[in-house]
Amino acid sequence: MKERKFWQMLQAGSLAGWIYILVGAAFFSETQWLKILWWVLMLAWAIVHPLELKISLPIGRQKGLTPEWTFAMTLLFGFTWWLPLKRGVLDE
């Protein structure tokens, strides 16, 4: 978990989730389990990522990052961005 590549792979998965959410919103699937997966991901991202701001904003401030940058990166990547940043694995 101290490897940069590990966190970058998790971040790629986060972006894939966002793509799935956006594509799913535009082209709702006919398959029931894909619709359920879409709703689960949508709710998780919509609820969890904003809640993470309480944790990530102080970390970003400590690292000298703007609140806007921290906000954007947290909403895009969630803990896969702020946790390695806090641990010193990623530098911005």
N, C-alpha and C positions, 0 to 999 in steps of 0.2 A: 504494500500500500504506500510505499515511499517512492515508487517509480512513477515518473511523469507519464509514461506511456499508458499505465494502468488507468490513471485519471482521465487521460485524453480519450481512451476507449469508452469509458463511462460517459464522458461528455458527448461523444458521437452517438451513443445510445439515447441520450437525452434529446439530442437534435432529431434523431429518427422518430422519437415519440412525438415531438412537435410536428414533424412532417405528417405523421400518421393522423394526428388530431386535425390538422388543416385539410388534408386530403379527404379524411373521413367526413368532415363537415361539408365539403363540396360534393363528394360522391358517396353518399351513404350506401354502405354495402348491403347486399341482399341476404348475406349470411348472418344468421342470428347471433352466433358467438362473436363475430367481428363487430357487430353493433354493440354488444355488451362490453367487449374489450375497449371500444372507442369511448363509451360512457365512463368506464372505470378510469381510463387514462385522463380523460377530460376533467373529471371531478378531482382526481388526485392532483393534477397539475394546477388546476384553478384554486384549490384550497391550500395545498402544501407549499407551493413556491412563494406565495405572498406571506405565509406565516414564517418562512425562513428569513424574511427580511429583518426580523427582530434579532436574529443571530448574525446575519451577514453584514448589516450596516456598520456595527461597531468594528468588525474585523476589517472591512474596507477602509474605514476611517483610520484605524491603527496602521494600515499599510500605506496610507497616504493617497487612497483612491477617492475619486469624487463619488458623492451619493448616487448620481445618475448612472455612472458606470457600474457601481455595485448593484444597484437596482436592476439594470438590464441583464447583467451576467447572472444574477440570482434567478431571475425569471426564466432565462434561457436554460441554465444548467443546474440550478439548485445546489444541493450539497456537493455535487461533483465539481463545483467551482470553489465555493467558499471553504470547504474543509481542507483540501490540499493547499489552498492559499494560506490558511491559518497555520498549517503544519510546515509551511515553507517549501513544499514540493513545487508549487507553481509560483512564479513571480509575475506581477503585472507591470 
